């Protein structure tokens, strides 16, 4: 069920699809003075490590956001799946505000009354024995790497300093130097070396390649069930189950990075659930914080988690009471509002509708649930101009991996809102308003 709109929003005629405030379809939007001011300031004072669309957002609710010019947009990105529950979900905001009025940070030097219940509820929802809370997705991945290496030395018996973790081409797990060091994308690596050893890359979707790459020093296999940043790449059916069994047979930890794919995004609580795969290590983040606070976690049974002893690993903010309270509410919303089921139902329908557009610039539509990639043909140019044309029509999506438009709206979206989006997406995929070669 969609979170209720505030009275102010409900009274605004632009708060309905029929009353959307956007420019003439296909007409480029010239940035207004307020937008231009913020863009100029960002250009002057910000590191140029992003290339965002030229829109400046000031408010949001549910699946809708508004910019500083008063224009209204349908959010079809959901902050890379961090907003599965939508913008400013009332239950999550209530938990944030209530906890902020009591205590926000204790560090792990002391216990707080929110972390224990949070970890219990997270373990009960996922079926794991223990959880280790962190803040960002990259921190959680780094934590999982440390844990599995330590397990390899202390339990599996790999000689000290020789542990290897296998990863896949096209992977994306964060931006730390360790993580970019095992990326196959040169742009992520260039200028940041030297990199940590101990990683081996195999082709994504190729179970035989994984099997052949395993050695006695292999301690883990780190994989995304669907590669989000890699271009919404879906592996062949059976890949997850097959690689899981290979890992089981060879005593290798199966590490599922579900930071983007987890918590309902693909139509199951976790994408691994599509193949009834239970990983040894589950990595979660993004939507765990409900779009209002960074929260991540690593989950595993005691056989892995108990390699950590006091002083081995930590985080000042990991498991803080504010984040824990937010995460508890965020998890409740996902479960109680059945967002996984909504994603499955709406995603299947939306993907078929996108395919039915049968646009000449589209090579493929792929994904699961409401994690969908529309692949633009290379001869039609990159995906970026298509995203800019969608922005002109009041639809916010973002390109990934050069040729792919990613559609991943908040899971609270309604079918009629997706129908409204399709009315604007169809002409853009046919090339209307797309300024190629700019």
C-alpha positions as a Markdown table, in Angstrom:
| # | Residue | x | y | z |
|---|---|---|---|---|
| 1 | Unk | 0.0 | 0.0 | 0.0 |
| 2 | Unk | 1.3 | 3.4 | -1.0 |
| 3 | Unk | 2.1 | 5.7 | 2.0 |
| 4 | Unk | -0.5 | 8.4 | 2.4 |
| 5 | Unk | 0.2 | 11.8 | 0.8 |
| 6 | Unk | 0.3 | 14.8 | 3.0 |
| 7 | Unk | -2.7 | 17.1 | 2.9 |
| 8 | Unk | -0.5 | 19.8 | 1.2 |
| 9 | Unk | 0.4 | 17.4 | -1.6 |
| 10 | Unk | -3.1 | 16.0 | -1.9 |
| 11 | Unk | -4.5 | 19.5 | -2.4 |
| 12 | Unk | -1.9 | 20.3 | -5.1 |
| 13 | Unk | -3.5 | 19.8 | -8.6 |
| 14 | Unk | 0.0 | 18.8 | -9.8 |
| 15 | Unk | -0.1 | 15.9 | -7.4 |
| 16 | Unk | -2.1 | 13.7 | -9.8 |
| 17 | Unk | -0.7 | 12.3 | -13.0 |
| 18 | Unk | -3.2 | 14.4 | -15.0 |
| 19 | Unk | -1.9 | 17.5 | -13.4 |
| 20 | Unk | 1.8 | 17.0 | -13.8 |
| 21 | Unk | 3.8 | 20.1 | -14.4 |
| 22 | Unk | 6.2 | 19.5 | -17.3 |
| 23 | Unk | 7.3 | 21.2 | -20.4 |
| 24 | Unk | 5.9 | 20.6 | -23.9 |
| 25 | Unk | 6.6 | 16.9 | -24.7 |
| 26 | Unk | 9.9 | 16.6 | -26.6 |
| 27 | Unk | 10.9 | 20.2 | -25.9 |
| 28 | Unk | 14.3 | 20.6 | -24.1 |
| 29 | Unk | 14.0 | 22.3 | -20.8 |
| 30 | Unk | 16.2 | 25.3 | -20.2 |
| 31 | Unk | 17.4 | 25.5 | -16.6 |
| 32 | Unk | 15.8 | 28.3 | -14.7 |
| 33 | Unk | 17.7 | 30.7 | -12.6 |
| 34 | Unk | 17.3 | 28.7 | -9.4 |
| 35 | Unk | 18.6 | 25.6 | -11.1 |
| 36 | Unk | 21.4 | 27.4 | -12.8 |
| 37 | Unk | 22.6 | 28.9 | -9.5 |
| 38 | Unk | 22.9 | 25.5 | -7.8 |
| 39 | Unk | 24.5 | 23.9 | -10.9 |
| 40 | Unk | 27.1 | 26.6 | -11.0 |
| 41 | Unk | 27.8 | 26.4 | -7.3 |
| 42 | Unk | 28.2 | 22.6 | -7.5 |
| 43 | Unk | 30.5 | 23.0 | -10.5 |
| 44 | Unk | 32.7 | 25.4 | -8.6 |
| 45 | Unk | 32.9 | 23.7 | -5.3 |
| 46 | Unk | 32.3 | 20.0 | -5.9 |
| 47 | Unk | 34.7 | 17.3 | -7.1 |
| 48 | Unk | 33.7 | 16.3 | -10.6 |
| 49 | Unk | 33.3 | 12.6 | -9.8 |
| 50 | Unk | 29.6 | 12.5 | -10.9 |
| 51 | Unk | 27.7 | 13.5 | -14.0 |
| 52 | Unk | 24.2 | 13.9 | -12.7 |
| 53 | Unk | 21.3 | 15.0 | -14.9 |
| 54 | Unk | 20.8 | 18.8 | -14.8 |
| 55 | Unk | 17.9 | 18.8 | -12.3 |
| 56 | Unk | 18.0 | 20.1 | -8.8 |
| 57 | Unk | 15.5 | 18.4 | -6.5 |
| 58 | Unk | 14.2 | 20.0 | -3.3 |
| 59 | Unk | 11.4 | 17.8 | -2.1 |
| 60 | Unk | 9.9 | 14.3 | -2.5 |
| 61 | Unk | 7.1 | 12.1 | -1.4 |
| 62 | Unk | 6.3 | 8.5 | -2.3 |
| 63 | Unk | 7.3 | 8.2 | -6.0 |
| 64 | Unk | 7.2 | 11.9 | -6.8 |
| 65 | Unk | 9.9 | 14.6 | -6.5 |
| 66 | Unk | 9.9 | 18.3 | -7.2 |
| 67 | Unk | 12.7 | 20.5 | -8.4 |
| 68 | Unk | 13.6 | 24.1 | -7.3 |
| 69 | Unk | 11.6 | 25.4 | -10.3 |
| 70 | Unk | 8.4 | 23.7 | -9.1 |
| 71 | Unk | 8.5 | 21.0 | -11.8 |
| 72 | Unk | 7.3 | 17.6 | -10.8 |
| 73 | Unk | 8.9 | 14.3 | -11.8 |
| 74 | Unk | 8.3 | 10.6 | -11.4 |
| 75 | Unk | 11.3 | 9.0 | -9.7 |
| 76 | Unk | 12.2 | 5.9 | -11.7 |
| 77 | Unk | 15.6 | 5.4 | -10.1 |
| 78 | Unk | 14.8 | 5.3 | -6.4 |
| 79 | Unk | 18.4 | 6.3 | -5.5 |
| 80 | Unk | 19.8 | 3.1 | -6.9 |
| 81 | Unk | 17.3 | 1.1 | -4.9 |
| 82 | Unk | 17.9 | 2.8 | -1.6 |
| 83 | Unk | 14.3 | 4.2 | -1.8 |
| 84 | Unk | 12.4 | 0.9 | -2.2 |
| 85 | Unk | 9.9 | 2.2 | 0.4 |
| 86 | Unk | 9.5 | 5.6 | -1.5 |
| 87 | Unk | 10.5 | 9.1 | -0.4 |
| 88 | Unk | 9.8 | 10.0 | 3.2 |
| 89 | Unk | 7.7 | 7.0 | 4.1 |
| 90 | Unk | 5.7 | 8.1 | 7.2 |
| 91 | Unk | 6.6 | 5.0 | 9.3 |
| 92 | Unk | 10.3 | 5.4 | 8.6 |
| 93 | Unk | 10.2 | 9.2 | 9.3 |
| 94 | Unk | 8.3 | 8.6 | 12.5 |
| 95 | Unk | 11.0 | 6.1 | 13.7 |
| 96 | Unk | 13.7 | 8.5 | 12.8 |
| 97 | Unk | 12.2 | 11.4 | 14.6 |
| 98 | Unk | 11.3 | 9.4 | 17.7 |
| 99 | Unk | 14.8 | 8.0 | 18.0 |
| 100 | Unk | 16.4 | 11.4 | 17.3 |
| 101 | Unk | 14.5 | 12.7 | 20.4 |
| 102 | Unk | 16.2 | 10.1 | 22.6 |
| 103 | Unk | 19.8 | 9.2 | 21.7 |
| 104 | Unk | 21.5 | 9.0 | 18.3 |
| 105 | Unk | 25.0 | 7.7 | 18.8 |
| 106 | Unk | 26.7 | 5.6 | 21.5 |
| 107 | Unk | 29.5 | 4.0 | 19.5 |
| 108 | Unk | 30.2 | 0.3 | 20.0 |
| 109 | Unk | 31.9 | 1.1 | 23.3 |
| 110 | Unk | 28.5 | 0.8 | 24.9 |
| 111 | Unk | 25.3 | -1.1 | 24.1 |
| 112 | Unk | 22.1 | 0.7 | 22.9 |
| 113 | Unk | 18.5 | -0.4 | 23.2 |
| 114 | Unk | 17.9 | -0.5 | 19.4 |
| 115 | Unk | 20.8 | -2.5 | 18.0 |
| 116 | Unk | 19.9 | -5.9 | 19.6 |
| 117 | Unk | 16.3 | -5.8 | 18.4 |
| 118 | Unk | 17.4 | -4.6 | 15.0 |
| 119 | Unk | 19.8 | -7.5 | 14.5 |
| 120 | Unk | 17.4 | -10.0 | 15.9 |
| 121 | Unk | 14.6 | -8.8 | 13.5 |
| 122 | Unk | 17.1 | -8.8 | 10.5 |
| 123 | Unk | 18.3 | -12.3 | 11.3 |
| 124 | Unk | 14.7 | -13.6 | 11.7 |
| 125 | Unk | 13.7 | -12.1 | 8.4 |
| 126 | Unk | 16.7 | -13.6 | 6.5 |
| 127 | Unk | 17.2 | -16.8 | 8.3 |
| 128 | Unk | 20.8 | -16.2 | 9.4 |
| 129 | Unk | 22.2 | -16.7 | 12.9 |
| 130 | Unk | 24.2 | -13.5 | 13.2 |
| 131 | Unk | 24.5 | -10.0 | 11.7 |
| 132 | Unk | 27.2 | -7.4 | 11.8 |
| 133 | Unk | 25.9 | -3.8 | 11.2 |
| 134 | Unk | 27.8 | -1.2 | 9.2 |
| 135 | Unk | 26.9 | 2.0 | 7.4 |
| 136 | Unk | 27.5 | 1.9 | 3.6 |
| 137 | Unk | 27.4 | -0.9 | 1.1 |
| 138 | Unk | 31.1 | -0.7 | 0.4 |
| 139 | Unk | 31.8 | -1.0 | 4.2 |
| 140 | Unk | 29.7 | -4.1 | 4.3 |
| 141 | Unk | 31.5 | -5.6 | 1.3 |
| 142 | Unk | 34.9 | -4.9 | 2.9 |
| 143 | Unk | 33.6 | -6.5 | 6.1 |
| 144 | Unk | 32.5 | -9.6 | 4.3 |
| 145 | Unk | 35.9 | -9.8 | 2.6 |
| 146 | Unk | 37.7 | -9.6 | 5.9 |
| 147 | Unk | 35.4 | -12.2 | 7.5 |
| 148 | Unk | 35.8 | -14.7 | 4.7 |
| 149 | Unk | 39.6 | -14.3 | 4.6 |
| 150 | Unk | 39.8 | -14.8 | 8.3 |
| 151 | Unk | 37.5 | -17.9 | 8.1 |
| 152 | Unk | 39.8 | -19.2 | 5.3 |
| 153 | Unk | 42.9 | -19.0 | 7.5 |
| 154 | Unk | 41.4 | -20.1 | 10.8 |
| 155 | Unk | 38.8 | -22.7 | 9.7 |
| 156 | Unk | 39.6 | -23.8 | 6.2 |
| 157 | Unk | 43.4 | -23.9 | 6.8 |
| 158 | Unk | 44.6 | -21.7 | 3.9 |
| 159 | Unk | 48.2 | -20.6 | 4.5 |
| 160 | Unk | 48.5 | -17.1 | 5.9 |
| 161 | Unk | 48.6 | -14.5 | 3.1 |
| 162 | Unk | 47.4 | -16.8 | 0.3 |
| 163 | Unk | 43.6 | -16.5 | 0.5 |
| 164 | Unk | 41.8 | -15.7 | -2.8 |
| 165 | Unk | 38.3 | -14.5 | -3.5 |
| 166 | Unk | 36.8 | -15.0 | -6.9 |
| 167 | Unk | 34.7 | -12.2 | -8.4 |
| 168 | Unk | 33.1 | -11.7 | -11.8 |
| 169 | Unk | 33.6 | -9.5 | -14.8 |
| 170 | Unk | 31.3 | -6.5 | -14.7 |
| 171 | Unk | 31.1 | -6.5 | -10.9 |
| 172 | Unk | 30.4 | -3.4 | -8.9 |
| 173 | Unk | 30.7 | -3.5 | -5.1 |
| 174 | Unk | 31.7 | 0.0 | -4.1 |
| 175 | Unk | 34.5 | 2.5 | -4.5 |
| 176 | Unk | 37.2 | 1.7 | -1.9 |
| 177 | Unk | 40.7 | 0.9 | -3.3 |
| 178 | Unk | 40.3 | -2.8 | -2.4 |
| 179 | Unk | 37.0 | -3.0 | -4.3 |
| 180 | Unk | 38.0 | -1.1 | -7.4 |
| 181 | Unk | 41.1 | -3.2 | -7.5 |
| 182 | Unk | 39.1 | -6.2 | -8.4 |
| 183 | Unk | 36.8 | -4.4 | -10.9 |
| 184 | Unk | 37.1 | -5.3 | -14.6 |
| 185 | Unk | 36.1 | -1.7 | -15.5 |
| 186 | Unk | 39.2 | 0.3 | -16.3 |
| 187 | Unk | 37.6 | 3.6 | -15.6 |
| 188 | Unk | 37.0 | 2.5 | -11.9 |
| 189 | Unk | 40.7 | 1.5 | -11.5 |
| 190 | Unk | 42.6 | 4.1 | -13.5 |
| 191 | Unk | 44.9 | 6.2 | -11.3 |
| 192 | Unk | 44.1 | 4.5 | -8.0 |
| 193 | Unk | 46.6 | 1.6 | -7.7 |
| 194 | Unk | 48.5 | -0.2 | -6.4 |
| 195 | Unk | 45.7 | -2.6 | -5.5 |
| 196 | Unk | 45.3 | -5.3 | -2.9 |
| 197 | Unk | 46.1 | -8.8 | -4.2 |
| 198 | Unk | 44.0 | -11.9 | -3.6 |
| 199 | Unk | 41.3 | -11.6 | -6.2 |
| 200 | Unk | 40.6 | -13.6 | -9.3 |
| 201 | Unk | 38.1 | -12.5 | -12.0 |
| 202 | Unk | 36.0 | -15.0 | -14.0 |
| 203 | Unk | 33.2 | -14.4 | -16.6 |
| 204 | Unk | 29.8 | -13.5 | -15.1 |
| 205 | Unk | 27.2 | -16.1 | -15.8 |
| 206 | Unk | 29.7 | -18.9 | -16.5 |
| 207 | Unk | 29.5 | -21.6 | -13.7 |
| 208 | Unk | 32.2 | -23.7 | -15.4 |
| 209 | Unk | 34.6 | -20.8 | -15.3 |
| 210 | Unk | 34.1 | -20.5 | -11.5 |
| 211 | Unk | 34.7 | -24.2 | -11.0 |
| 212 | Unk | 37.9 | -24.1 | -13.1 |
| 213 | Unk | 39.2 | -21.1 | -11.2 |
| 214 | Unk | 38.9 | -22.6 | -7.7 |
| 215 | Unk | 42.1 | -23.6 | -6.0 |
| 216 | Unk | 43.0 | -24.8 | -2.5 |
| 217 | Unk | 43.5 | -21.2 | -1.6 |
| 218 | Unk | 40.1 | -20.0 | -2.7 |
| 219 | Unk | 38.0 | -18.9 | 0.3 |
| 220 | Unk | 35.1 | -17.1 | -1.3 |
| 221 | Unk | 33.0 | -16.3 | -4.4 |
| 222 | Unk | 31.6 | -12.8 | -4.3 |
| 223 | Unk | 28.7 | -12.3 | -6.8 |
| 224 | Unk | 25.8 | -10.0 | -7.5 |
| 225 | Unk | 22.6 | -12.1 | -8.4 |
| 226 | Unk | 21.9 | -9.4 | -11.0 |
| 227 | Unk | 24.6 | -6.9 | -11.9 |
| 228 | Unk | 23.0 | -3.4 | -11.5 |
| 229 | Unk | 25.8 | -1.0 | -12.3 |
| 230 | Unk | 27.1 | -3.5 | -14.9 |
| 231 | Unk | 24.0 | -2.8 | -16.9 |
| 232 | Unk | 21.2 | -4.8 | -15.2 |
| 233 | Unk | 22.8 | -8.0 | -16.4 |
| 234 | Unk | 20.7 | -11.1 | -15.6 |
| 235 | Unk | 22.7 | -14.4 | -15.5 |
| 236 | Unk | 21.4 | -17.6 | -17.1 |
| 237 | Unk | 18.7 | -19.5 | -15.3 |
| 238 | Unk | 20.3 | -21.9 | -12.8 |
| 239 | Unk | 23.5 | -20.0 | -12.5 |
| 240 | Unk | 23.1 | -19.1 | -8.9 |
| 241 | Unk | 22.0 | -22.6 | -7.9 |
| 242 | Unk | 24.9 | -24.1 | -9.8 |
| 243 | Unk | 27.6 | -21.8 | -8.4 |
| 244 | Unk | 26.1 | -22.3 | -5.0 |
| 245 | Unk | 26.5 | -26.0 | -5.2 |
| 246 | Unk | 30.1 | -25.7 | -6.6 |
| 247 | Unk | 31.0 | -23.6 | -3.6 |
| 248 | Unk | 29.4 | -26.1 | -1.2 |
| 249 | Unk | 31.4 | -29.0 | -2.8 |
| 250 | Unk | 34.7 | -27.1 | -2.8 |
| 251 | Unk | 34.3 | -25.5 | 0.7 |
| 252 | Unk | 34.2 | -22.0 | -0.7 |
| 253 | Unk | 32.0 | -19.3 | 0.9 |
| 254 | Unk | 29.2 | -18.2 | -1.4 |
| 255 | Unk | 29.0 | -14.4 | -0.8 |
| 256 | Unk | 25.8 | -12.7 | -2.3 |
| 257 | Unk | 26.1 | -9.0 | -2.7 |
| 258 | Unk | 22.4 | -8.1 | -2.5 |
| 259 | Unk | 22.9 | -4.4 | -1.7 |
| 260 | Unk | 20.9 | -3.4 | -4.8 |
| 261 | Unk | 19.0 | -6.5 | -5.6 |
| 262 | Unk | 17.8 | -7.3 | -2.1 |
| 263 | Unk | 14.9 | -6.2 | 0.1 |
| 264 | Unk | 12.2 | -6.7 | -2.5 |
| 265 | Unk | 13.7 | -5.1 | -5.6 |
| 266 | Unk | 13.6 | -8.1 | -7.9 |
| 267 | Unk | 10.3 | -9.5 | -6.8 |
| 268 | Unk | 11.6 | -11.6 | -4.0 |
| 269 | Unk | 12.9 | -10.5 | -0.6 |
| 270 | Unk | 16.3 | -11.4 | -2.0 |
| 271 | Unk | 17.2 | -12.1 | -5.6 |
| 272 | Unk | 18.9 | -15.4 | -4.6 |
| 273 | Unk | 15.4 | -16.6 | -3.5 |
| 274 | Unk | 14.4 | -17.0 | -7.2 |
| 275 | Unk | 16.6 | -20.1 | -7.3 |
| 276 | Unk | 16.1 | -21.1 | -3.6 |
| 277 | Unk | 19.8 | -20.3 | -2.9 |
| 278 | Unk | 20.9 | -19.6 | 0.6 |
| 279 | Unk | 24.3 | -17.9 | 0.5 |
| 280 | Unk | 26.9 | -18.4 | 3.2 |
| 281 | Unk | 27.3 | -14.7 | 3.5 |
| 282 | Unk | 24.6 | -12.2 | 2.6 |
| 283 | Unk | 25.5 | -8.5 | 2.2 |
| 284 | Unk | 22.7 | -5.9 | 2.4 |
| 285 | Unk | 22.4 | -2.1 | 2.4 |
| 286 | Unk | 20.7 | 0.7 | 0.5 |
| 287 | Unk | 16.9 | 0.1 | 1.2 |
| 288 | Unk | 17.8 | -1.1 | 4.7 |
| 289 | Unk | 18.1 | 2.6 | 5.6 |
| 290 | Unk | 14.7 | 3.5 | 4.0 |
| 291 | Unk | 16.3 | 6.3 | 2.1 |
| 292 | Unk | 16.8 | 8.5 | 5.1 |
| 293 | Unk | 19.9 | 7.0 | 6.8 |
| 294 | Unk | 22.8 | 4.8 | 5.6 |
| 295 | Unk | 22.6 | 1.3 | 7.1 |
| 296 | Unk | 24.2 | -1.9 | 5.9 |
| 297 | Unk | 24.9 | -5.3 | 7.3 |
| 298 | Unk | 26.7 | -8.6 | 6.7 |
| 299 | Unk | 24.7 | -11.7 | 7.7 |
| 300 | Unk | 26.1 | -15.2 | 8.2 |
| 301 | Unk | 25.9 | -18.2 | 10.5 |
| 302 | Unk | 28.2 | -18.5 | 13.5 |
| 303 | Unk | 30.6 | -20.7 | 11.6 |
| 304 | Unk | 31.7 | -17.6 | 9.7 |
| 305 | Unk | 30.8 | -14.7 | 12.0 |
| 306 | Unk | 32.5 | -16.1 | 15.1 |
| 307 | Unk | 36.0 | -15.6 | 13.6 |
| 308 | Unk | 35.6 | -12.0 | 14.7 |
| 309 | Unk | 36.8 | -11.3 | 18.2 |
| 310 | Unk | 37.0 | -8.0 | 20.1 |
| 311 | Unk | 39.3 | -5.6 | 18.3 |
| 312 | Unk | 39.3 | -7.4 | 15.0 |
| 313 | Unk | 36.8 | -5.1 | 13.3 |
| 314 | Unk | 34.5 | -2.2 | 14.1 |
| 315 | Unk | 32.8 | 1.0 | 13.1 |
| 316 | Unk | 32.0 | 4.1 | 15.3 |
| 317 | Unk | 28.6 | 4.5 | 13.6 |
| 318 | Unk | 27.8 | 0.9 | 12.7 |
| 319 | Unk | 24.8 | -0.2 | 14.7 |
| 320 | Unk | 24.1 | 3.2 | 16.1 |
| 321 | Unk | 20.7 | 3.7 | 17.7 |
| 322 | Unk | 19.4 | 6.1 | 15.1 |
| 323 | Unk | 20.3 | 3.9 | 12.2 |
| 324 | Unk | 19.1 | 0.8 | 14.0 |
| 325 | Unk | 15.7 | 2.3 | 14.7 |
| 326 | Unk | 15.4 | 3.5 | 11.0 |
| 327 | Unk | 16.4 | 0.1 | 9.7 |
| 328 | Unk | 13.8 | -1.7 | 11.9 |
| 329 | Unk | 11.1 | 0.5 | 10.5 |
| 330 | Unk | 12.4 | 0.1 | 7.0 |
| 331 | Unk | 12.4 | -3.7 | 7.2 |
| 332 | Unk | 8.8 | -3.7 | 8.7 |
| 333 | Unk | 7.6 | -1.6 | 5.7 |
| 334 | Unk | 9.1 | -4.0 | 3.2 |
| 335 | Unk | 7.5 | -7.0 | 4.9 |
| 336 | Unk | 4.2 | -5.6 | 6.0 |
| 337 | Unk | 3.4 | -3.8 | 2.8 |
| 338 | Unk | 4.5 | -6.9 | 0.8 |
| 339 | Unk | 6.8 | -4.8 | -1.4 |
| 340 | Unk | 8.5 | -7.9 | -2.8 |
| 341 | Unk | 5.1 | -9.2 | -4.1 |
| 342 | Unk | 4.3 | -5.8 | -5.6 |
| 343 | Unk | 7.7 | -5.7 | -7.3 |
| 344 | Unk | 7.1 | -9.1 | -8.9 |
| 345 | Unk | 3.6 | -8.3 | -10.1 |
| 346 | Unk | 4.2 | -4.8 | -11.4 |
| 347 | Unk | 7.7 | -5.5 | -12.7 |
| 348 | Unk | 6.5 | -8.4 | -14.9 |
| 349 | Unk | 3.7 | -6.3 | -16.3 |
| 350 | Unk | 5.9 | -3.2 | -16.8 |
| 351 | Unk | 8.7 | -5.2 | -18.5 |
| 352 | Unk | 6.2 | -6.6 | -21.0 |
| 353 | Unk | 4.8 | -3.2 | -21.7 |
| 354 | Unk | 8.3 | -1.8 | -22.4 |
| 355 | Unk | 9.0 | -4.7 | -24.8 |
| 356 | Unk | 5.6 | -4.0 | -26.5 |
| 357 | Unk | 6.7 | -0.5 | -27.4 |
| 358 | Unk | 8.9 | -2.2 | -30.0 |
| 359 | Unk | 11.1 | 0.9 | -30.4 |
| 360 | Unk | 13.8 | 0.9 | -33.1 |
| 361 | Unk | 16.4 | 2.2 | -30.7 |
| 362 | Unk | 16.0 | -0.6 | -28.2 |
| 363 | Unk | 18.1 | -3.8 | -28.4 |
| 364 | Unk | 16.7 | -5.5 | -25.3 |
| 365 | Unk | 14.6 | -5.1 | -22.2 |
| 366 | Unk | 15.9 | -7.2 | -19.3 |
| 367 | Unk | 15.6 | -7.5 | -15.5 |
| 368 | Unk | 13.6 | -9.0 | -12.7 |
| 369 | Unk | 10.8 | -7.4 | -10.7 |
| 370 | Unk | 11.2 | -3.6 | -10.8 |
| 371 | Unk | 14.9 | -3.7 | -11.6 |
| 372 | Unk | 14.8 | -3.2 | -15.4 |
| 373 | Unk | 17.3 | -2.3 | -18.0 |
| 374 | Unk | 16.4 | -1.0 | -21.4 |
| 375 | Unk | 19.4 | -1.5 | -23.7 |
| 376 | Unk | 19.9 | 1.2 | -26.4 |
| 377 | Unk | 21.4 | 0.0 | -29.6 |
| 378 | Unk | 25.0 | 1.2 | -30.1 |
| 379 | Unk | 24.1 | 2.7 | -33.5 |
| 380 | Unk | 21.5 | 4.9 | -31.8 |
| 381 | Unk | 24.2 | 6.4 | -29.6 |
| 382 | Unk | 24.5 | 6.2 | -25.8 |
| 383 | Unk | 21.7 | 6.0 | -23.3 |
| 384 | Unk | 22.4 | 9.4 | -21.7 |
| 385 | Unk | 20.5 | 11.6 | -24.3 |
| 386 | Unk | 17.5 | 9.3 | -23.9 |
| 387 | Unk | 17.6 | 9.9 | -20.1 |
| 388 | Unk | 17.8 | 13.6 | -20.7 |
| 389 | Unk | 14.7 | 13.4 | -23.0 |
| 390 | Unk | 12.9 | 11.5 | -20.3 |
| 391 | Unk | 13.8 | 14.2 | -17.8 |
| 392 | Unk | 12.3 | 16.8 | -20.1 |
| 393 | Unk | 9.0 | 14.8 | -19.9 |
| 394 | Unk | 9.0 | 14.5 | -16.2 |
| 395 | Unk | 10.6 | 11.0 | -15.8 |
| 396 | Unk | 13.8 | 10.6 | -13.9 |
| 397 | Unk | 15.9 | 7.6 | -14.9 |
| 398 | Unk | 19.7 | 7.3 | -15.3 |
| 399 | Unk | 22.0 | 5.6 | -17.7 |
| 400 | Unk | 24.4 | 2.9 | -16.6 |
| 401 | Unk | 27.2 | 1.2 | -18.5 |
| 402 | Unk | 26.8 | 3.6 | -21.4 |
| 403 | Unk | 24.0 | 1.9 | -23.3 |
| 404 | Unk | 21.4 | 1.0 | -20.6 |
| 405 | Unk | 18.5 | 3.0 | -19.2 |
| 406 | Unk | 17.8 | 1.7 | -15.7 |
| 407 | Unk | 14.2 | 1.8 | -14.5 |
| 408 | Unk | 13.9 | 1.0 | -10.8 |
| 409 | Unk | 11.2 | 3.0 | -9.2 |
| 410 | Unk | 10.2 | 2.9 | -5.6 |
| 411 | Unk | 8.3 | -0.3 | -4.9 |
| 412 | Unk | 5.3 | 1.6 | -3.6 |
| 413 | Unk | 4.6 | 2.8 | -7.1 |
| 414 | Unk | 1.0 | 2.2 | -8.4 |
| 415 | Unk | 0.1 | 0.7 | -11.7 |
| 416 | Unk | -1.5 | 3.9 | -12.9 |
| 417 | Unk | 1.7 | 5.7 | -12.2 |
| 418 | Unk | 3.6 | 3.2 | -14.3 |
| 419 | Unk | 1.0 | 3.7 | -17.1 |
| 420 | Unk | 1.6 | 7.4 | -16.9 |
| 421 | Unk | 5.4 | 6.8 | -17.2 |
| 422 | Unk | 4.9 | 4.6 | -20.3 |
| 423 | Unk | 3.1 | 7.4 | -22.0 |
| 424 | Unk | 6.2 | 9.4 | -21.8 |
| 425 | Unk | 8.8 | 6.6 | -22.2 |
| 426 | Unk | 7.3 | 5.3 | -25.5 |
| 427 | Unk | 8.0 | 8.4 | -27.6 |
| 428 | Unk | 11.4 | 8.8 | -26.2 |
| 429 | Unk | 12.4 | 5.2 | -27.1 |
| 430 | Unk | 11.2 | 6.0 | -30.6 |
| 431 | Unk | 13.6 | 8.9 | -30.6 |
| 432 | Unk | 11.3 | 11.9 | -29.9 |
| 433 | Unk | 13.2 | 14.7 | -28.2 |
| 434 | Unk | 16.5 | 12.8 | -28.0 |
| 435 | Unk | 19.3 | 15.1 | -28.8 |
| 436 | Unk | 22.0 | 12.8 | -30.1 |
| 437 | Unk | 25.5 | 14.1 | -30.8 |
| 438 | Unk | 25.3 | 17.0 | -28.4 |
